[in-house]
Amino acid sequence: MQNHKNVPLNDFIEYPQQDMLQRAQNNLNEYQRRHTVRSFSDREVPQDIIAACIKAAASAPSGANHQPWHFVAIHSADVKNKIREAAEDLERSFYQGRAGDEWLDALKPLGTDADKPYLEHAPWLIAIFSQKKGGISSEDKNTNYYVHESVGIATGFLIQALHHAGLATLTHTPKPMSFLTDICGRDKDNERPYMLLIAGYPSEDATVPEHALVKKPFDEIASFL
């Protein structure tokens, strides 16, 4: 087996099991307060908060620790306007039939449509890109492994970090998303847009679709062997 360097695990904290159960329950309670919203306030959110949340996302595990992601945090009104125009152009064709009846029927309880005002109204958009090649060093050009899984985990970390900080989020995945590569000035040969995440304070009149509150029973999503 090839030799590799290790360092002591010196920042793990072991809690009494009673405390562990309480911490797990507290964490569950916080997660259950997370809701996807589509109405955002234009209240400013300091860049330092967004940066800290992205750092939390970047702590996620990844294939071979290659960290095959790049996050573009967008605050510029001009850039947000370009993204909205491009996204709504795609969404119109989506809702006018490209999606197919079954997909559109599945979306009806959520009340979504082609209009995406939050893309300009929210203070921050975070475009998440996956990378085919890379590595720990910027000059590395190695093949990245488990890219989709790695970026998916990091995105989950980011959503929860933003929620924990006190912000609301919305995941947005217009297809195709290649316009994000051009607008954000990313490498189209190596990077692929993975998701657009909207982040900010919810508006005072923000609502949550009842349909989104329906969760599967625990015994349908988990088994113990």
C-alpha positions in Angstrom: 0.0 0.0 0.0 1.3 3.4 -0.9 2.6 5.5 2.0 0.6 8.6 2.8 0.8 11.2 5.5 -1.7 11.3 8.3 -2.4 13.9 11.1 -4.1 13.2 14.4 -7.9 13.6 14.6 -7.8 16.3 17.3 -11.0 18.3 16.7 -13.6 15.5 17.1 -15.9 16.2 20.1 -17.6 13.2 21.8 -20.9 14.1 23.6 -22.7 12.0 26.1 -25.4 10.0 24.3 -28.2 11.9 26.0 -26.7 15.1 24.7 -26.3 13.5 21.3 -30.0 12.7 21.1 -30.9 16.3 22.1 -28.4 17.7 19.6 -29.9 15.5 16.9 -33.4 16.6 17.7 -32.4 20.2 17.8 -30.8 19.8 14.4 -33.9 18.1 13.1 -36.1 21.0 14.4 -33.8 23.5 12.5 -33.9 21.5 9.3 -37.7 21.3 9.5 -37.9 25.1 9.5 -36.1 25.2 6.2 -38.4 26.0 3.4 -38.0 26.8 -0.3 -39.5 30.3 -1.0 -40.0 32.2 -4.2 -40.6 35.6 -2.8 -37.5 37.4 -1.6 -36.8 40.7 0.1 -34.2 43.0 -1.5 -32.6 43.6 1.9 -28.9 43.6 1.7 -26.9 40.6 3.0 -23.2 41.2 3.7 -20.8 39.4 1.5 -18.9 38.0 4.5 -22.0 35.9 5.4 -22.2 34.4 1.9 -18.5 33.7 1.9 -18.6 31.9 5.2 -21.5 29.7 3.9 -19.5 28.9 0.7 -16.5 27.9 2.9 -18.8 25.6 4.8 -19.9 24.0 1.4 -16.3 23.6 0.4 -15.7 21.5 3.5 -17.9 18.7 2.0 -16.3 15.3 1.2 -15.4 14.7 -2.4 -14.0 12.0 -4.7 -10.3 11.7 -4.0 -10.6 15.1 -2.2 -10.4 16.8 -5.6 -13.2 19.3 -4.6 -14.6 19.5 -8.1 -16.7 22.7 -7.7 -16.6 26.4 -8.2 -19.1 28.8 -6.6 -19.9 32.2 -8.3 -21.6 34.5 -5.9 -23.5 37.2 -7.9 -24.6 40.5 -6.4 -24.3 42.7 -9.5 -27.7 44.0 -10.6 -26.5 43.9 -14.2 -25.4 40.2 -14.1 -28.6 39.2 -12.3 -30.6 40.9 -15.0 -28.8 39.0 -17.7 -29.4 35.7 -15.8 -33.1 36.5 -15.4 -33.6 37.3 -19.1 -31.8 34.1 -20.2 -33.5 31.9 -17.6 -37.0 33.2 -18.4 -36.5 32.7 -22.1 -35.8 29.0 -21.4 -38.6 28.7 -18.9 -41.2 30.1 -21.3 -40.4 27.3 -23.8 -40.4 24.8 -20.8 -43.9 25.8 -19.7 -45.2 26.1 -23.3 -44.7 22.4 -23.8 -41.1 21.4 -23.8 -41.5 19.9 -20.4 -44.3 17.5 -21.3 -47.7 17.2 -19.6 -46.6 14.8 -16.8 -43.8 17.2 -15.6 -46.1 20.2 -15.8 -48.8 18.4 -13.8 -46.3 17.5 -11.1 -45.4 21.2 -10.8 -48.9 22.6 -10.6 -49.3 22.1 -6.8 -46.2 24.3 -6.4 -47.6 27.2 -8.4 -44.4 27.7 -10.5 -44.4 29.5 -13.8 -42.0 31.1 -16.3 -41.7 34.4 -14.4 -38.6 34.5 -12.1 -38.5 38.0 -10.5 -36.5 36.7 -7.6 -33.5 36.3 -9.9 -33.2 40.1 -9.8 -34.9 40.9 -6.5 -32.9 38.6 -4.2 -29.6 40.1 -3.0 -27.5 37.0 -4.0 -27.5 34.3 -6.7 -24.9 31.6 -6.3 -24.1 29.7 -9.5 -22.6 26.3 -8.7 -20.3 24.7 -11.3 -18.9 21.2 -11.5 -15.5 20.5 -12.9 -14.4 17.5 -15.0 -10.7 17.9 -14.3 -8.7 19.5 -11.5 -7.3 18.6 -8.1 -6.2 20.2 -4.9 -3.8 22.6 -6.6 -5.0 25.2 -9.1 -2.5 23.9 -11.7 -3.7 20.3 -11.4 -5.5 18.8 -14.5 -6.3 15.4 -13.1 -9.6 13.6 -13.8 -12.2 14.3 -11.1 -14.1 11.4 -9.7 -17.7 11.2 -8.4 -18.2 14.7 -9.6 -22.0 14.7 -9.5 -22.2 13.2 -6.1 -19.5 15.5 -4.7 -21.0 18.7 -6.0 -24.5 17.5 -4.8 -23.2 17.0 -1.3 -21.5 20.4 -1.3 -24.7 22.0 -2.5 -26.6 20.4 0.4 -24.0 21.8 2.8 -24.4 25.2 1.2 -28.2 25.2 1.5 -28.1 24.3 5.2 -25.3 26.8 5.9 -27.4 29.6 4.4 -30.4 28.4 6.4 -28.4 28.2 9.6 -27.2 31.7 9.0 -30.7 32.9 8.8 -31.4 33.2 5.1 -34.0 31.6 2.8 -33.0 29.8 -0.4 -34.4 28.5 -3.7 -32.9 26.0 -6.0 -33.2 26.8 -9.6 -32.2 24.5 -12.5 -33.3 25.9 -15.9 -32.3 23.5 -18.7 -30.0 23.9 -20.5 -28.0 26.1 -18.1 -25.1 26.8 -20.5 -25.9 30.5 -20.4 -24.5 30.6 -16.9 -21.1 29.5 -18.1 -21.0 32.5 -20.5 -22.5 35.1 -18.2 -20.2 34.0 -15.3 -17.1 33.8 -17.5 -16.3 30.2 -16.7 -14.4 27.6 -18.6 -16.9 25.8 -20.9 -14.5 23.0 -21.7 -14.0 22.0 -18.1 -16.9 23.3 -16.1 -20.6 22.5 -16.2 -23.4 24.6 -14.5 -24.8 22.4 -11.8 -27.4 24.6 -10.1 -28.4 28.2 -9.4 -29.1 29.0 -5.8 -31.1 32.1 -4.8 -30.3 33.4 -1.3 -31.6 36.2 0.8 -34.3 37.2 3.3 -37.8 36.0 2.5 -40.2 38.8 1.7 -42.8 39.8 4.3 -45.6 38.2 2.2 -43.6 35.0 1.4 -45.6 31.8 1.4 -44.9 28.1 1.3 -47.0 25.8 -0.9 -49.0 23.3 1.2 -47.8 20.6 -1.2 -44.2 21.3 -0.2 -45.0 20.5 3.4 -46.1 17.0 2.7 -43.3 14.6 3.5 -43.2 10.8 3.1 -43.7 8.8 6.3 -40.4 7.8 8.0 -41.0 4.1 7.4 -41.1 4.8 3.6 -37.8 6.6 3.5 -35.7 4.6 6.0 -35.0 1.0 7.0 -33.0 -0.5 9.8 -31.3 -3.9 9.3 
